[in-house]
Amino acid sequence: MSPLERLVGPLPSAPADFRDHSDMVSQAIFDAAQKDRDAFVRVLEEEPTLLESGTVVWALGAVDDERIVPLLCSALKNGDSNVRWSAAHALAKRKSAVPALIDALRDRAPTVRAVVIEALGKLRDRRARAPLREALSRPGNAKDDYLRKLLEEAIERLHP
């Protein structure tokens, strides 16, 4: 049995259109989490390869369980920028992830940094104020019009 099947049970055969496969997996993950949350979290902890899939990591954003936050925070350090991007999205509404999101402001992928910046601005956690300002001063962010604008907006949201 594959790690994914351990997590969600048997999946129907792959749809003809490969783009529908990630939707099917995402729904199966959400459904499995609703059935038995403890077993679901246990499988995630026992099968770290699940967190190497951007689809799985993305889908975990819909699961409301603080026990998966450390797992998602570790996915923010994955070698694949798609997995890190998915992890940033999955953590975007979780205040408990602010320290990991702050660390991810230094991610080498601008797409990941963009999601992290938006998340920190929306979370409005004061701990992010100085790191966001520091990120704005980095040449890779200051020279990128989109990232600079996101940083300025996030910093503005954090003003009292």
N, C-alpha and C positions, 0 to 999 in steps of 0.2 A: 504494500500500500504506500503510495507517495505521501510526502508531507502534506500536500494540499488536500488529498483525500482524507487524511487523518483529521484535518482541520474542519472540512466542510462535508465529508461523506462523499459518496460516489457522484460524479458529475455526469450529466447527459453527454452524449457524443458531441464533439466539437461542431459548432454551427458552420454552415457553408461560408459565411462571411466572417473572416477572422476578427474583424472589428467587434463583432457581437460576443466574441469569447470573453473579452475583459469585462463586459457588462454582466455576463452570466456568472463569472467568477466573483465579481464584486457583490452581486446579489446573494450568491451562495455564502459568502463570508458574512455578510450582514445577517442573514437568516440563521446561520450556525451560532453566531454570537448571541442571538436572542434566545435560542433554545436552551443552551447550557453554558452560561458565561464562565463558570469555573473551569470546565473541561476545555473550553475554547482558549482561555488564557494559558492553561497548562500546556496545551499543544504548541502554542506560539513560543512558549519558553523552552520547550523541549526540541523544537525544530527551527533552529536559527536560519536555515536556508530559506524559509518562507519570507523572511525579511529582506531577501535579495531580489525580490520581485516588485517592480514598481506598481503593478496592478494590485498585489496583495497589500502593500504599504498604503497605497492610495485608499483602498477600501476600508482600511482600519480607521480612517478619519471619521467614518460614520458610526463607529462603535464607541459608545459612551461608557468607558471603563478606565479609570485612572491607572489600573495595573498595566495597561499597554503603553503608557506614556514613556517609561524607561526604554522599552523595546523600540518605539518609534524614534526616541532620541538617539539610540545607537545607530539606527538606519540613517540618521543625518550625517554619519561619518562613513557611509558606504562608498566604495570606489566608483560606483556608477552614478553619474549626475542625475539620471532619471529617477533612481531610487531616492536620492537625497531630495530632489524636487518634490516627489510624492510624499516623503516624510514631512517636509516643511508644510505642505498643504494639510496633511493629516493632523499636524500639531498647531495649526494656525489659530484655533479657538481655545487653546488650553493654557491657562495661566501658569500651570505647573511646569510648562515647557519653556518658559521665558529664558532661564539660564542657557539652555541648549540652543535656543533660537539666537540669543546674543552671540554665542560662540560661532554659530553658522553665518554671522555677518561677514566672516572672513572666507567663506566658501569660494573656491576658485571659479565656479560657474556663475556667471551673471544671472542666469535664469533662477538659480537657487536663491541667490542673494535677493532678487526681486521679490520672491514669495516671502522670504524671511522678513524683509523690510516692511512689506504690507502687513504681515501678521503682527509684528511688534507695534506698528502704528495703531492697528485696530484693537490690540489688547490693552493699550494705554497704561502699560506698567512702567512706573517711574524708573525702575532699574535699567531700562533700555535707553534712557535719555542720553547719557554720556557715550555709551557705545555707538549709538546712531550718529551722534555728532562726530565722533572719531571716524566712523565709516565714511561720512561725507567728506572728510579731509583726505581720504586715500585717493590717489590719482586714478585708479581703475574705476572708481565710482564717480568722482568729480567730473571726469571727462565724458562720461556716458550720460547723455541728456535724460534718458528714461530713469536710470538709477538715481541720478542727482535729484530729479523731481520727486521720486518716491521717498527718498530720504528727507527732503525738505518737508514734504507733507506729513511724514511720520513724526518728525521732530515737532512740527506745529501741533499735532494732536496731543503731544505730551506736555505742552505748556499748561500750567495751571489756569 
